[in-house]
């Protein structure tokens, strides 16, 4: 009886075993044979053997048992005595010996002796009841108005199987085929998985734009509005999160979700609050009561969010342009500051190897500071948070990633906390050296921009980046085509220039092509500023200023920018207008419409002329002198910009005014040389005073090398005639021969520019204006590359040039010795970034003059 009880216990656990059908059948057959060996119960008691067999038969489905086993079980369950042999069963074969013959006697079956009737009555157990069959799973239903429609049970599996392939096409095909049968769960699942797959396969904003216009996504959003009342909080939060990731602004869906969550969000988890607030902020949807609803839910939940969750929820709420003075936001900020205080009081830097679990994550804190910097309001709580964050970042400088460092510096720069920003740069010095080249494109842009702003404040020395400039330029040139926003390209180039890292030709060319391509897409509406790809008027001025300051020119881009600036010339700030005019003139680009519109604005607005500083007035006058073709308008606007009293006061101060940039006097000298009406003042010569200021400036050593080359070519009696002043305008040059009225200048950054389309070197606007001034005096100006000064080719070219002007050189130039192409390279800036131009030189003497521009 004990064995029968054990057999029943084992048989009841068979369905839970992980065995194939064949082994389950064999195990059930052995259990059945054990039950058949048990003895019968007492008189009047149910048959133990029969009940055990029925139990095993009930636990054994017919589809899992072989036919022989089914017949044995049926025979055992119907018999009341000893087991009988099935009619179709084969006789048991005798055991054979090793030689192949029978063993002699059949195997005997040994049975247990029957116990007494008293013992049988004590050990007899009641009959085992067969458990009822498991009911079928309930059929899910969906409600369509007053009708109830059944749902296919495998629709969710099919949807998840399509999502598991990470294919948007397969997933959207499944949505299109089964959209009429979708429930609230299916809709939420489909939208969330579409957002996940789009995030992993994102290439710019093309996927987001395509999904936003897809009719299947629109149909899903329409179903959301209908089924919002039957959705749970998790489904609604997932839908808002998916719309935020896809940047789909569906007002109907968001309003319905906001109205529904206003009643059921009280007990939501902090994670749901984070996803919900972020989703509304990502699409730019501002619900009037949503911030208050989230606040009530956070307080009703009674679960204090972690410092990192507090940072993320605050970022999402501030991104929706909510005020930082909200009590809910302030309570979250206090949670963050308490965590920072706890970390500051925990001990010194070496007292713990890792941050405690309750500390705020460094990247989350950086994101919070950036969100606070984007708000226009300033308040005491933000200042306190910035001060404590600076200490926290310096303490954990070794744990911060390079991308987080870029965000941290951006936050402190926007808050204009320059001293703390410079201290952080010193703390993160090793991080910049090792990881700035490998960060993602967006973080590289904000990192370079933040460093440039700190350098402009005079508090940063980026000498630790020496040796990494070329790698940074190459990395920047590679990421320009992948930047989504045109403003990021502009900030990247501007940051390289102002951080004194400077740009390579490849970077300038990639940036110019990118910006020009964006402008061509929006060329149908020149006066429009609503498109995301079109820059503001001030940013257009920055584009041309960046290219001109690096000695580069992109003619189609300058023309497109000039067309747009004509429409906004009356709205430009004075500083932006000055930069744009100088950039066009320095790049030798004469945009007639823009210059005439700017000149008329200065003539009509006298207050604008008086608001300029003396240096800006000189820059504008020089730009009009170089690029304005209307001579009458040019003379009028220059006299308004530089009246005689202003010139007298500026020239009388002279070198005593140390705050004036050094470039002011050379530009003013050119303006006075062009406009004879401004040369003389009351009782003084403005031109002579300005020439004295220019002569006091430090000249390059390349001019001395050029004069030595001339001395090597000219006869000795003409060496004393070499001077550095040319023409009646007293133009300061590197070398001049008054007898033949010819002047020479060594190529510098201000005299030569690079055409980004042809990659050739051309004279700049400054060089052309100097040539024009000397041409009026009957002189000619020649430019000589610096790298060719000490070469025999330069001396041969100088000898040929002087011979053409009637001077016999000291030695003859051999013919036929220069048959190979000559590559002239000159250094741009001090960062060893060269621009090559090939100028073929033939065997004749006259072709060797091509070395001189």
Secondary structure by P-SEA (a helix, b strand, c coil): caaaaaaaaaaaacccccccaaaaaaaaaaaaaaaaaccccccccccaaaaaaaaaaaacccccccaaaaaaaaaaaaccccccccccccccccccccccccccccbbbbbcccccaaaaaaacccbbbbbcccccccbbbbbcccbbbbcccaaaaaaaaaaaaccaaaaaaaaaaccccccaaaaaaaaaaaaaaaaaacccaaaaaaaaacaaaaaaaaaaaaacccccaaaaaaaaaaaaaaccccaaaaaaaaaaaccccccccaaaaaaaaaaaaaaccccccaaaaaaaaaaaacccccaaaaaaaaaaaaaaccccccaaaaaaaaaaaaaaaaaaaccccccccccccccccaaaaaaaaaaaaacccccaaaaaaaaaaaaaaaaacccccaaaaaaaaaaaaaacaaaaaaaaaaaaaaaaacccccccaaaaaaaaaaaaaaaaaccccccccccaaaaaaaaaaaaccccccaaaaaaaaaaaaaacccccaaaaaaaaaaaaaaaaaaccccccccccccccaaaaaaaaaaaaaaccccaaaaaaaaaaaaaccccccaaaaaaaaaaaaaacccaaaaaaaaaaaaaacaaaaaaccaaaaaaaaaaaaccccaaaaaaaaaaaaccaaaaaaaaaacccccccccaaaaaaaaaaaacccccccccccaaaaaaaaaaaccccaaaaaaaaaaaaccccccccccccccccccccccccccccbbbbbccccccbbbcccccbbbbcaaaaaaaaaaaaacbbbbbbbccccccaaaaaaaaaaaaaacccccbbbbccccccbbbbbbbcccccbbbbbbbbbcccccccccccc
